[in-house]
Amino acid sequence: MANTYRIFLIDDDRFLLDMYAVKFKAGGHDVTAFQGGKEGLEALRTLPPPDAVLLDVVMPEIGGFDVLDTVRKEKLIPQAKVIILSNQGQESDMKRAKDLGANGYIIKASAIPSEVYSETISIIEKPA
């Protein structure tokens, strides 16, 4: 039996949230979707920590880099893997994500949901 993980999805795109939630739930994982950085940060401060957070970069109010920066500064989820899931594929964005402590970077446009799923699970299961 494969491990079951708690996964938080933070994105402002409802369609993508639903699509990825369905994919991870089909794999037997506990998935919670948050529409936007503000809602996501609130959840990270109040709910039991997830095993992984899939985080969009471009969102209204609070963007993904700001969420990641706050998560690291406040040590909200020290054990969780944070994976940037974005359409922003510039080298500078990838470097910034890494500098802020992201564990992975997936470009939405070049990954189908099953690839996002398998990449996320492999990042979670990779030894620290």
Order of alpha helices (4+ residues) and beta strands (2+ residues): beta-alpha-beta-alpha-beta-alpha-beta-alpha-beta-alpha
